[in-house]
């Protein structure tokens, strides 16, 4: 039986500039916490890329269900 080949993950390169002060602070932070700068940046971005807004789905109400507020007002 043939195995299905996995599709390779595609990556996109992004570049941005940091000042010397920012680079030094980034390196010190990463050294203190024991992670690489790439992992830190990816974890920071993950918060925004994994956000999925909730859909406002109305709950199903059976037609024979009593409404407590209607019975109280009568």
Helices and strands as residue ranges (DSSP letters): H 20-33, H 37-49, H 68-73
